[in-house]
Structures are given as structure tokens and as C-alpha cells.
Amino acid sequence: MNLRTIKAALVLAVICNVPKVAAQLAPTQSQIVHAGSATIAVTIIGQGEPIVFIPSRGRSVEDFDALSNRLVKAGYQAILPEPRGIGGSTGPLADITYHDLASDVAATIESVVGRPATVVGHDFGNRIARTLASDYPRLVKQLILLSAGGMVPRSPEIEKLTTRFWETALSPEDRLTAIRRIFFAAGNDVPATWEGGWYFEVARAQRASDARTPLKEWWAGGSVPMLVVQGTEDVVAPPENAKRLAAEFPDRVTLVEIPHAGHALLPEQPEQVEKAILAYLRR
């Protein structure tokens, strides 16, 4: 190999590694946001159009690590507020409604962004995202909903299983069996991050808030555009919910169905979820 060939190879190697290096060097900040009686710990990664992430019931924003990093590589800014009661976020959990939790995210957008942002919500997080868009329309550019339930109930069997999962002390083996049955499509692996990472006190408060917040106050998600990314094998948020949203609001709802994905969705089909979201953001 001559000197010219070696130089060309080195240049090619540097070019190929630019996205990886850029992602590693993406600026990361931590910020504390005061939202009334709550204090919200926020992680901010990268630069570009802001995307705010709201995690699933009883889960941390760490669930979005892989997706947010991919979106940062694509040129977006990831804003990750921990729900109250998780990590460095604090605030009352008794007698809360979706509106209380939406106000935490609103305060985050006002403090960190100062203009409308795209909001991604998974499971319970998309209920809060839709409440946010209803209560604070000036702060939401568009919604991306992952596993969008709410109107069509789950089966009695799954309802019983999920109640037992949240309210009962289970052995590690029984809990893993429940996680696999409730959250994952048949045959999909359960990653270690989903065997753990559960905040049951927070989840019980969030479950109690369901009954305090009427469906009509959040179902429509205000009047903003929405992308709904739905696993076809989701037994917690049955796919009929996503289809009803698309049928009810055809002018502003885009529905993308992800085969061989259950309720967990993010760890089950990460590439398909990322592809759907990026296509929507770049439309």
C-alpha cells in the first residue's frame, strides 16, 4: 500500500467515524426546573430542534436513552425531564391528576426551550403529553405518541395481570414472567433494563391519577398534529385506540403500526420506531 492509498484510507476512516464522534461530543447539560411545588431534574443533550420526552408509567427517562441518542445524532436536541418521584425530581404524589404532571413538563419547556417543542410520550407519558397539548397549546408543536391507549380497554385478563404487577410484591421470577406477558410481544427478549428500573410508588400514584382525570380532558391532544406509533401486539394499549384516534382526527393524526411489537415497543423494535419518528420529523 503506497502513501497516497494510506492517506485516503485514513481520511475515509475519519469521515466514517464523524457521526459517532459527534454523538460522543454532543453537549450535555443538567438543569433544575421549579414547577410550583415540584422540582424537576432535566437532562439536555445536543443542539437543534427540541424534542421533550415523557416516559411510561413508573419508568425513568432512561428508557429513551437509545432513541434520544439517535435523534441527537440526526441533529435534534433531546430534553429529558424525570417525572416527579424519580431521580432528582421531587413533588407531591398524593391526589395528583394528569394536569399536575403536565404542568411539570410545561414548566420544563418554558424554562429550557422558551418556544413550542415536539413532545414524545410513551404509554402513560403520552397521556401526559396529550394533557399538556390540551392545557398548554402554545408550548407544543406536535405530539409523538408511543402505545396510545385510553379509550378501548384491555382485556379482563390483562387488566388483572397489570393490577397484580403494580400492586403486589412478586418474586423476581414471577415479575419477569409478568413483564414478558404484559409488555412484550411473544418471542421478544426482555432486556435487563426492563427487568429492573421500576418505580412502584410513583406508578401507584400515576395509576390513581387515571381516575381523577376524565378522558375528555386529554384524549384529543388539543389540536396539534400527532404521530401515533403503535405495536400491533400491544395488549396494554390495544391497537384499536390508535385506529380510533386516526379515524377521529384524520387531518392531524398519522398512524404507523410496528409489527412484532408489544407495549414496550422501544426496546422491542428500536430501529423501526426511530425510522417512523425521523420520517415524520423530516416530512
MIPA-921450 format. One record per atom (N, C-alpha, C): residue in one letter; x, y, z. Coordinates in pm, whole numbers, padded with zeros to 5 digits, always signed. Layout:
% residues N
aXYZ/...
% end
This chain:
% residues 283
m+00085-00120+00000/m+00000+00000+00000/m+00089+00125+00000/n+00071+00212-00101/n+00156+00331-00109/n+00104+00440-00016/l+00182+00549-00006/l+00149+00657+00088/l+00015+00721+00053/r-00013+00739-00076/r-00139+00802-00118/r-00258+00716-00075/t-00245+00584-00091/t-00353+00493-00052/t-00376+00496+00098/i-00266+00501+00175/i-00277+00507+00321/i-00348+00633+00363/k-00313+00748+00303/k-00379+00874+00338/k-00527+00870+00305/a-00562+00813+00190/a-00703+00804+00152/a-00781+00718+00251/a-00717+00608+00294/a-00784+00520+00391/a-00807+00590+00523/l-00707+00668+00566/l-00720+00741+00692/l-00831+00845+00684/v-00838+00917+00572/v-00943+01017+00554/v-01079+00951+00557/l-01093+00836+00487/l-01220+00765+00485/l-01259+00720+00624/a-01162+00672+00703/a-01191+00627+00840/a-01241+00742+00926/v-01180+00859+00910/v-01222+00975+00987/v-01364+01015+00950/i-01393+01018+00818/i-01527+01056+00772/i-01631+00959+00825/c-01602+00830+00819/c-01698+00728+00864/c-01727+00738+01012/n-01631+00789+01088/n-01648+00796+01232/n-01704+00929+01279/v-01730+01025+01188/v-01780+01156+01229/v-01910+01147+01308/p-02013+01073+01263/p-02138+01069+01341/p-02117+01016+01481/k-02034+00911+01494/k-02010+00853+01626/k-01938+00954+01716/v-01834+01017+01661/v-01759+01115+01740/v-01849+01232+01776/a-01930+01278+01679/a-02019+01392+01703/a-02117+01361+01815/a-02168+01237+01815/a-02264+01199+01920/a-02197+01199+02056/q-02070+01149+02060/q-01999+01145+02187/q-01970+01285+02239/l-01952+01380+02146/l-01918+01515+02185/l-02039+01606+02199/a-02160+01551+02177/a-02281+01633+02188/a-02288+01694+02327/p-02307+01825+02337/p-02310+01889+02468/p-02425+01837+02553/t-02395+01805+02677/t-02494+01755+02772/t-02498+01848+02892/q-02619+01890+02929/q-02636+01979+03043/q-02737+01920+03140/s-02727+01961+03263/s-02828+01927+03364/s-02887+02057+03416/q-03018+02056+03437/q-03086+02177+03484/q-03197+02139+03580/i-03217+02221+03680/i-03328+02204+03774/i-03435+02305+03740/v-03558+02256+03722/v-03671+02342+03688/v-03769+02340+03804/h-03813+02455+03847/h-03912+02465+03954/h-04050+02481+03892/a-04138+02387+03927/a-04274+02385+03872/a-04372+02383+03989/g-04402+02500+04042/g-04490+02505+04159/g-04427+02433+04275/s-04497+02333+04329/s-04445+02256+04442/s-04351+02145+04399/a-04331+02129+04271/a-04242+02024+04219/a-04109+02082+04175/t-04005+01999+04184/t-03873+02033+04134/t-03833+01925+04036/i-03806+01962+03912/i-03784+01866+03805/i-03638+01870+03760/a-03574+01753+03763/a-03437+01739+03715/a-03441+01708+03565/v-03372+01789+03487/v-03379+01779+03342/v-03239+01757+03285/t-03227+01663+03192/t-03105+01643+03116/t-03128+01694+02974/i-03034+01771+02922/i-03045+01831+02789/i-02924+01787+02708/i-02949+01725+02593/i-02841+01670+02511/i-02850+01725+02370/g-02738+01773+02319/g-02730+01814+02180/g-02788+01952+02154/q-02797+01983+02025/q-02849+02111+01981/q-02940+02086+01861/g-03027+02182+01834/g-03119+02167+01722/g-03262+02182+01767/e-03356+02138+01684/e-03497+02144+01719/e-03523+02062+01845/p-03592+02118+01945/p-03608+02048+02073/p-03715+01940+02070/i-03682+01827+02131/i-03776+01717+02150/i-03779+01683+02297/v-03897+01685+02357/v-03914+01657+02500/v-03971+01516+02515/f-03918+01440+02610/f-03955+01300+02626/f-04026+01279+02761/i-04138+01205+02758/i-04211+01171+02881/i-04225+01019+02887/p-04170+00955+02990/p-04165+00808+02992/p-04296+00742+03036/s-04291+00611+03028/s-04404+00525+03062/s-04430+00522+03212/r-04542+00462+03248/r-04583+00455+03389/r-04476+00387+03475/g-04436+00458+03582/g-04340+00402+03675/g-04202+00382+03618/r-04169+00453+03510/r-04040+00438+03445/r-03966+00572+03438/s-03834+00563+03421/s-03748+00680+03411/s-03729+00720+03266/v-03682+00843+03245/v-03648+00885+03108/v-03530+00807+03052/e-03464+00726+03135/e-03357+00640+03083/e-03409+00545+02976/d-03539+00517+02976/d-03597+00433+02871/d-03573+00491+02733/f-03552+00622+02726/f-03534+00689+02598/f-03387+00707+02562/d-03295+00645+02636/d-03152+00667+02610/d-03116+00639+02464/a-03154+00521+02415/a-03114+00484+02279/a-03182+00574+02175/l-03311+00594+02189/l-03384+00676+02092/l-03336+00821+02094/s-03320+00878+02213/s-03278+01018+02219/s-03138+01036+02161/n-03048+00939+02184/n-02914+00949+02126/n-02918+00943+01974/r-03006+00859+01921/r-03019+00852+01775/r-03071+00983+01718/l-03167+01043+01787/l-03224+01169+01738/l-03123+01283+01752/v-03042+01280+01857/v-02935+01380+01871/v-02836+01366+01755/k-02802+01243+01718/k-02712+01221+01604/k-02773+01277+01476/a-02906+01273+01469/a-02975+01323+01349/a-02991+01474+01349/g-02944+01541+01456/g-02945+01687+01456/g-03050+01752+01543/y-03113+01673+01631/y-03215+01728+01720/y-03160+01742+01863/q-03230+01819+01943/q-03194+01834+02084/q-03290+01753+02169/a-03236+01670+02258/a-03317+01587+02346/a-03329+01653+02483/i-03452+01668+02530/i-03479+01727+02661/i-03552+01622+02744/l-03490+01580+02855/l-03535+01462+02929/l-03565+01497+03074/p-03688+01540+03105/p-03725+01568+03244/p-03769+01439+03315/e-03708+01412+03429/e-03752+01296+03508/e-03888+01326+03571/p-03979+01230+03572/p-04106+01250+03642/p-04083+01272+03791/r-04171+01348+03854/r-04158+01368+03999/r-04159+01233+04071/g-04068+01222+04169/g-04054+01097+04243/g-03947+01006+04189/i-03884+01042+04076/i-03780+00959+04015/i-03654+01043+03999/g-03539+00981+04030/g-03411+01052+04016/g-03409+01175+04103/g-03369+01287+04045/g-03362+01412+04122/g-03489+01492+04122/s-03597+01439+04066/s-03724+01513+04061/s-03809+01483+04184/t-03865+01587+04241/t-03946+01572+04361/t-04078+01648+04342/g-04173+01614+04428/g-04301+01684+04423/g-04410+01595+04481/p-04523+01652+04516/p-04633+01575+04574/p-04682+01467+04477/l-04714+01351+04533/l-04771+01243+04454/l-04915+01212+04496/a-04954+01257+04615/a-05089+01231+04662/a-05189+01319+04587/d-05298+01256+04545/d-05412+01329+04485/d-05377+01402+04356/i-05274+01360+04286/i-05237+01427+04162/i-05332+01389+04048/t-05337+01474+03945/t-05407+01444+03820/t-05306+01455+03706/y-05351+01420+03586/y-05264+01439+03470/y-05224+01585+03455/h-05312+01675+03493/h-05285+01818+03477/h-05165+01862+03562/d-05152+01803+03682/d-05037+01835+03767/d-04907+01792+03699/l-04907+01672+03643/l-04786+01620+03581/l-04757+01692+03449/a-04862+01731+03378/a-04841+01809+03255/a-04781+01946+03287/s-04816+02002+03402/s-04760+02132+03438/s-04610+02123+03464/d-04562+02006+03510/d-04418+01986+03527/d-04346+01997+03393/v-04405+01934+03291/v-04344+01937+03158/v-04356+02076+03097/a-04469+02142+03122/a-04486+02279+03071/a-04380+02371+03128/a-04354+02360+03258/a-04251+02442+03321/a-04114+02412+03260/t-04090+02285+03228/t-03964+02247+03165/t-03949+02312+03029/i-04053+02307+02947/i-04046+02368+02813/i-04026+02518+02824/e-04101+02581+02914/e-04088+02726+02929/e-03948+02766+02974/s-03891+02689+03066/s-03760+02723+03122/s-03645+02688+03028/v-03653+02570+02965/v-03540+02520+02887/v-03547+02564+02741/v-03669+02567+02685/v-03685+02591+02542/v-03735+02732+02513/g-03843+02771+02578/g-03898+02903+02557/g-03979+02919+02431/r-04014+02809+02366/r-04097+02811+02246/r-04159+02672+02228/p-04250+02655+02133/p-04313+02523+02117/p-04212+02413+02085/a-04234+02296+02142/a-04144+02183+02123/a-04223+02060+02078/t-04155+01971+02011/t-04210+01837+01984/t-04207+01759+02114/v-04314+01686+02144/v-04322+01609+02269/v-04347+01463+02237/v-04260+01376+02288/v-04273+01231+02272/v-04318+01172+02404/g-04427+01094+02402/g-04474+01028+02523/g-04498+00881+02499/h-04450+00798+02591/h-04472+00653+02581/h-04571+00609+02688/d-04675+00535+02646/d-04775+00480+02739/d-04834+00591+02825/f-04818+00583+02959/f-04870+00687+03047/f-04816+00824+03005/g-04693+00825+02956/g-04633+00951+02912/g-04708+01017+02799/n-04775+00936+02713/n-04848+01004+02606/n-04982+01057+02654/r-05032+01005+02766/r-05149+01068+02829/r-05113+01206+02883/i-04994+01214+02944/i-04948+01343+02995/i-04918+01437+02878/a-04861+01383+02771/a-04832+01465+02654/a-04960+01523+02595/r-05066+01442+02588/r-05192+01492+02533/r-05258+01593+02627/t-05243+01571+02756/t-05293+01670+02852/t-05216+01801+02837/l-05086+01792+02821/l-05002+01909+02801/l-05047+01989+02679/a-05072+01919+02567/a-05114+01987+02446/a-05252+02050+02462/s-05336+01991+02546/s-05469+02047+02571/s-05462+02168+02663/d-05377+02160+02767/d-05369+02266+02867/d-05278+02381+02825/y-05172+02350+02749/y-05071+02450+02713/y-05042+02444+02563/p-05141+02473+02480/p-05122+02459+02334/p-05007+02542+02279/r-04976+02654+02341/r-04869+02740+02290/r-04730+02678+02308/l-04720+02571+02388/l-04590+02511+02416/l-04563+02384+02335/v-04663+02338+02261/v-04649+02210+02191/v-04658+02230+02041/k-04554+02188+01971/k-04551+02195+01825/k-04624+02076+01764/q-04594+01958+01815/q-04656+01835+01767/q-04631+01726+01871/l-04712+01621+01864/l-04700+01509+01957/l-04658+01383+01882/i-04573+01304+01949/i-04540+01170+01900/i-04578+01074+02011/l-04679+00993+01986/l-04736+00905+02088/l-04695+00761+02061/l-04633+00698+02159/l-04594+00558+02150/l-04687+00476+02240/s-04758+00381+02181/s-04852+00297+02256/s-04964+00382+02315/a-05054+00425+02229/a-05155+00524+02268/a-05286+00457+02311/g-05301+00437+02441/g-05425+00380+02493/g-05521+00487+02541/g-05623+00440+02616/g-05712+00535+02680/g-05859+00509+02662/m-05903+00480+02540/m-06046+00466+02516/m-06090+00320+02512/v-06020+00238+02437/v-06055+00096+02425/v-05986+00020+02537/p-06061-00044+02625/p-05999-00110+02741/p-05924-00237+02702/r-05827-00273+02786/r-05758-00400+02769/r-05850-00513+02813/s-05812-00634+02786/s-05895-00749+02822/s-05898-00765+02974/p-06002-00829+03028/p-06008-00852+03174/p-05885-00926+03226/e-05833-01020+03146/e-05715-01096+03189/e-05595-01003+03205/i-05571-00917+03106/i-05455-00827+03112/i-05476-00722+03221/e-05599-00676+03239/e-05627-00580+03346/e-05593-00640+03482/k-05629-00765+03500/k-05598-00834+03628/k-05448-00850+03645/l-05380-00888+03538/l-05234-00905+03545/l-05163-00774+03575/t-05204-00666+03509/t-05136-00538+03531/t-05161-00486+03673/t-05282-00505+03724/t-05310-00463+03862/t-05223-00541+03959/r-05212-00671+03937/r-05127-00754+04024/r-04981-00710+04012/f-04938-00677+03891/f-04799-00635+03870/f-04767-00509+03949/w-04857-00411+03946/w-04830-00284+04012/w-04853-00287+04162/e-04946-00369+04206/e-04989-00360+04346/e-04935-00470+04437/t-04871-00572+04380/t-04832-00690+04458/t-04681-00708+04457/a-04627-00750+04572/a-04485-00784+04579/a-04465-00921+04517/l-04392-00926+04405/l-04371-01051+04333/l-04225-01094+04345/s-04202-01224+04335/s-04065-01273+04327/s-04003-01227+04195/p-03871-01221+04187/p-03808-01180+04060/p-03853-01266+03942/e-03870-01396+03966/e-03912-01485+03858/e-04054-01454+03814/d-04146-01436+03910/d-04285-01405+03876/d-04296-01268+03810/r-04215-01174+03857/r-04221-01040+03797/r-04171-01044+03653/l-04066-01119+03626/l-04016-01130+03488/l-04119-01196+03399/t-04186-01297+03451/t-04292-01363+03373/t-04404-01263+03340/a-04439-01182+03439/a-04544-01082+03417/a-04501-00976+03317/i-04376-00930+03327/i-04324-00831+03232/i-04331-00885+03090/r-04288-01010+03075/r-04288-01070+02941/r-04430-01081+02886/r-04524-01118+02970/r-04662-01138+02924/r-04733-01005+02896/i-04710-00905+02982/i-04784-00779+02973/i-04724-00684+02870/f-04593-00670+02871/f-04531-00560+02798/f-04465-00598+02665/f-04435-00725+02644/f-04357-00765+02527/f-04435-00861+02438/a-04414-00847+02307/a-04474-00941+02213/a-04408-01077+02228/a-04483-01180+02196/a-04433-01317+02210/a-04303-01335+02133/g-04203-01391+02201/g-04074-01418+02138/g-03973-01308+02150/n-04013-01188+02191/n-03918-01078+02207/n-03846-01087+02340/d-03717-01057+02339/d-03636-01062+02460/d-03668-00945+02552/v-03660-00970+02681/v-03674-00864+02781/v-03534-00819+02823/p-03494-00696+02791/p-03360-00651+02829/p-03350-00630+02980/a-03227-00630+03029/a-03204-00613+03173/a-03263-00482+03224/t-03263-00380+03140/t-03317-00250+03182/t-03466-00257+03211/w-03535-00355+03152/w-03678-00370+03176/w-03709-00474+03283/e-03611-00556+03317/e-03630-00644+03433/e-03631-00558+03560/g-03553-00452+03559/g-03550-00356+03670/g-03598-00221+03621/g-03563-00117+03695/g-03598+00018+03653/g-03741+00056+03681/w-03808-00014+03774/w-03948+00015+03805/w-03958+00097+03933/y-04042+00200+03929/y-04065+00286+04046/y-04212+00269+04086/f-04233+00174+04177/f-04370+00130+04204/f-04451+00234+04282/e-04389+00308+04371/e-04462+00413+04443/e-04511+00519+04344/v-04424+00558+04252/v-04462+00655+04151/v-04572+00598+04063/a-04557+00473+04023/a-04657+00411+03936/a-04793+00404+04002/r-04798+00375+04131/r-04926+00368+04201/r-04992+00506+04206/a-04913+00610+04226/a-04969+00746+04224/a-05019+00782+04084/q-04945+00741+03983/q-04988+00768+03846/q-05115+00691+03812/r-05124+00567+03857/r-05246+00488+03834/r-05367+00553+03903/a-05345+00606+04022/a-05455+00672+04093/a-05499+00799+04020/s-05406+00862+03950/s-05441+00985+03876/s-05529+00955+03756/d-05529+00830+03709/d-05614+00795+03595/d-05760+00827+03624/a-05805+00786+03743/a-05946+00803+03777/a-05983+00948+03803/r-05884+01030+03833/r-05910+01172+03864/r-05910+01261+03741/t-05875+01204+03625/t-05862+01285+03504/t-05953+01228+03395/p-06067+01290+03370/p-06160+01239+03270/p-06097+01230+03131/l-06135+01127+03059/l-06083+01103+02925/l-06099+01224+02834/k-06213+01292+02843/k-06242+01404+02754/k-06143+01519+02772/e-06073+01523+02886/e-05981+01633+02913/e-05845+01615+02845/w-05818+01494+02789/w-05686+01472+02732/w-05684+01388+02604/w-05788+01312+02577/w-05788+01218+02465/w-05747+01283+02333/a-05802+01400+02303/a-05782+01462+02172/a-05643+01522+02154/g-05570+01545+02263/g-05438+01605+02250/g-05442+01747+02195/g-05540+01823+02242/g-05553+01960+02193/g-05588+01961+02045/s-05515+02042+01969/s-05541+02050+01825/s-05414+02039+01742/v-05307+01984+01802/v-05178+01978+01733/v-05168+01852+01647/p-05077+01850+01550/p-05053+01728+01473/p-04998+01618+01564/m-05030+01492+01530/m-04985+01379+01611/m-04936+01265+01521/l-04824+01207+01559/l-04780+01079+01506/l-04807+00974+01613/v-04877+00869+01576/v-04904+00759+01668/v-04827+00637+01619/v-04733+00590+01701/v-04653+00472+01668/v-04704+00359+01757/q-04759+00256+01695/q-04834+00155+01769/q-04785+00014+01740/g-04750-00060+01845/g-04718-00201+01829/g-04844-00281+01798/t-04835-00369+01700/t-04953-00444+01660/t-04993-00552+01760/e-04901-00586+01852/e-04929-00690+01951/e-04937-00634+02092/d-04971-00508+02102/d-04982-00440+02231/d-05112-00483+02301/v-05099-00544+02419/v-05218-00587+02493/v-05254-00490+02605/v-05167-00393+02633/v-05195-00293+02738/v-05268-00174+02678/a-05218-00125+02566/a-05287-00019+02491/a-05330-00081+02359/p-05446-00146+02355/p-05487-00219+02234/p-05482-00130+02110/p-05433-00183+01997/p-05417-00104+01875/p-05544-00033+01829/e-05661-00079+01870/e-05785-00013+01831/e-05788+00132+01879/n-05718+00162+01990/n-05710+00301+02038/n-05645+00391+01934/a-05533+00346+01880/a-05462+00425+01779/a-05547+00443+01654/k-05617+00337+01615/k-05702+00345+01496/k-05817+00444+01519/r-05872+00446+01640/r-05979+00542+01668/r-05930+00685+01665/l-05809+00708+01717/l-05751+00843+01710/l-05738+00888+01565/a-05684+00798+01482/a-05664+00831+01341/a-05796+00855+01270/a-05898+00778+01305/a-06029+00794+01242/a-06100+00920+01289/e-06080+00954+01416/e-06148+01071+01473/e-06085+01202+01428/f-05953+01201+01410/f-05881+01324+01373/f-05794+01298+01250/p-05857+01266+01137/p-05778+01225+01018/p-05688+01336+00963/d-05723+01461+00987/d-05644+01571+00932/d-05516+01597+01010/r-05505+01542+01129/r-05385+01572+01208/r-05319+01451+01273/v-05370+01330+01248/v-05311+01210+01306/v-05252+01123+01197/t-05125+01089+01213/t-05057+00992+01127/t-05032+00866+01209/l-05075+00754+01159/l-05061+00627+01231/l-04959+00539+01162/v-04861+00491+01240/v-04763+00394+01192/v-04770+00273+01283/e-04800+00158+01227/e-04806+00034+01304/e-04675-00042+01292/i-04625-00091+01406/i-04497-00162+01411/i-04526-00311+01436/p-04501-00397+01338/p-04526-00540+01358/p-04431-00600+01460/h-04477-00708+01522/h-04399-00785+01619/h-04347-00696+01732/a-04434-00608+01778/a-04401-00521+01892/a-04520-00517+01985/g-04493-00525+02114/g-04597-00513+02214/g-04599-00373+02272/h-04622-00366+02403/h-04635-00237+02468/h-04500-00171+02493/a-04395-00252+02514/a-04263-00196+02543/a-04210-00117+02422/l-04225-00171+02304/l-04203-00102+02177/l-04060-00049+02159/l-04015+00036+02250/l-03883+00098+02235/l-03770-00005+02233/p-03762-00097+02331/p-03656-00197+02322/p-03689-00310+02226/e-03815-00324+02188/e-03854-00435+02101/e-03816-00410+01955/q-03850-00291+01905/q-03825-00259+01765/q-03765-00118+01754/p-03646-00098+01810/p-03589+00038+01815/p-03565+00100+01678/e-03519+00021+01581/e-03490+00078+01450/e-03618+00121+01379/q-03724+00042+01392/q-03850+00077+01326/q-03912+00201+01390/v-03903+00211+01523/v-03955+00329+01591/v-03878+00453+01549/e-03746+00443+01547/e-03663+00557+01504/e-03695+00597+01360/k-03710+00500+01273/k-03739+00528+01132/k-03870+00603+01117/a-03974+00558+01191/a-04105+00623+01183/a-04098+00767+01234/i-04027+00787+01344/i-04018+00920+01403/i-03939+01015+01313/l-03825+00970+01263/l-03744+01058+01178/l-03819+01094+01049/a-03889+00997+00992/a-03965+01026+00870/a-04071+01133+00897/y-04133+01124+01014/y-04236+01223+01050/y-04175+01360+01075/l-04064+01363+01146/l-03999+01491+01178/l-03949+01561+01051/r-03910+01482+00951/r-03850+01538+00829/r-03951+01559+00717/r-04076+01532+00747/r-04178+01535+00641/r-04191+01675+00580/
% end
